Amino acid sequence: MLKVTLDLRCNVCHGERFVIPTGDEQLDDIRCAECHAFKCKSDDLERAMSAVHGATAPRGAVSHEKRVG
């Protein structure tokens, strides 16, 4: 698990630090690092961050994501 500061707030304690699972862990819950309240699933966070990155990427920026289809 990694403790990180995200541009999110915990709905319970209003904290900004969250615990996210690393690749070799079975759990995929993102939880508040302070009160351990559930925030979201890691897949949901990844999708949201990808959408924001795609919307804010500078023109001509190179994406490292694989496109399917």
C-alpha positions, 0 to 999 in steps of 0.5 A, spaced: 500 500 500 502 507 498 500 513 502 499 519 497 496 526 497 490 526 492 486 532 489 480 529 493 477 529 500 475 524 504 467 525 505 468 523 513 474 526 515 476 531 509 483 528 509 487 529 503 491 523 504 489 516 501 492 509 501 492 506 494 494 498 493 500 496 489 500 492 483 501 485 487 495 486 492 489 483 492 485 489 494 483 494 490 479 499 494 482 506 495 481 508 502 482 515 507 489 514 510 487 518 516 480 514 518 480 508 513 473 510 510 472 507 503 473 512 497 473 509 491 475 503 487 482 503 484 479 502 477 474 508 478 480 512 480 484 510 474 479 512 469 478 519 472 485 520 472 486 518 465 480 522 463 482 528 466 489 527 463 486 526 456 482 533 457 488 537 459 494 534 455 498 539 451 497 539 444 502 535 441 503 531 447 505 524 446 500 519 450 503 512 453 496 509 453 495 503 448 489 504 444 484 499 442 480 498 436 
